[in-house]
Amino acid sequence: MTKQLILNADDFGLTRGVNEGILRAHRDGILTSATLMANGEEFDHAVELARATTTLGVGCHLALVGGFCVAPPREIPSLATSDGRLPDSLPGFAARVSAGRIRQADIERELRAQVEKIIAAGISPTHFDTHKHTHIVPRVLDAVGRIAQETGITAIRKPFERLRHSWAGLPKPKQLFAASAVRAMSANFRAMSRRRGLRSPDHFLGLALTGGVGPAALRRLIETLPEGQTEIMLHPGVCDVDLARTGSRLQRERELEMEALLDESVKRAIAAHGVELITYRELR
């Protein structure tokens, strides 16, 4: 069995510096894929780069937390404020969904608006993932599954990693806890995926190491890569004033991960271990 690897950059469209970092990591490095934020401040710039770079796989990075909505706020009143702001935090969003304070119809309307915006821009999405992994929330997952069937975009990130692989780097306790919490939702995810006919790579890495996948960590992940198809989630980009203004917790960490994707020793590890680089287009 072969080892195939998708290296996906989240947050495409967040800022110009993030967009340029993603493009450089693909053009000069080993990045194969990125997921585009329809509500990103530099969405149009990201689309321009993506349309000129056909070798980069581009999926949808669906956002229900942070930033502004794409659908008209009046059409999703339980999800967005009157000026279009989405919920600030994942815990707050999940609590409101669980309590029934955010309507399923509003979630689906916003997600559909984001997907439609990306397709209307001339992008043929390879797959879905979500900002802050909100699709592990059952009602969000159900909405994404329905849209996946409607659009034929049936590949989706499966954000559950074997924590023993996380020790390829130095994960922070908070990130290890987050990875453990996400795994608790894996049975529901697998059941829904079967029901909706969705496809995911066999393995996923990067949650416990979010923001910490430097050259040494990425090299060790590649050296210990399991058989089959794996996605490694990354957040490369240029740290600048525009990024600081977004309030993202990942700042200099984005440059560390960009450096890893450009590193020559990482490229040598890919070749030495017979790893084939792919996008979600080649997903079985």
Secondary structure by P-SEA (a helix, b strand, c coil): cbbbbbbccccccccaaaaaaaaaaaacccccbbbbbccccaaaaaaaaaaacccbbbbbbccccccccccccccccccccccccccccaaaaaaaaaaccccaaaaaaaaaaaaaaaaaaccccccccccccccccaaaaaaaaaaaaaacccccccccccccccccccccaaaaaaaaaaacaaaaaaaaaaaaccccccccccccccccccaaaaaaaaaaccccbbbbbbbbccccaaaaaacccccaaaaaaaaaaacaaaaaaaaaabbbbbcccccc
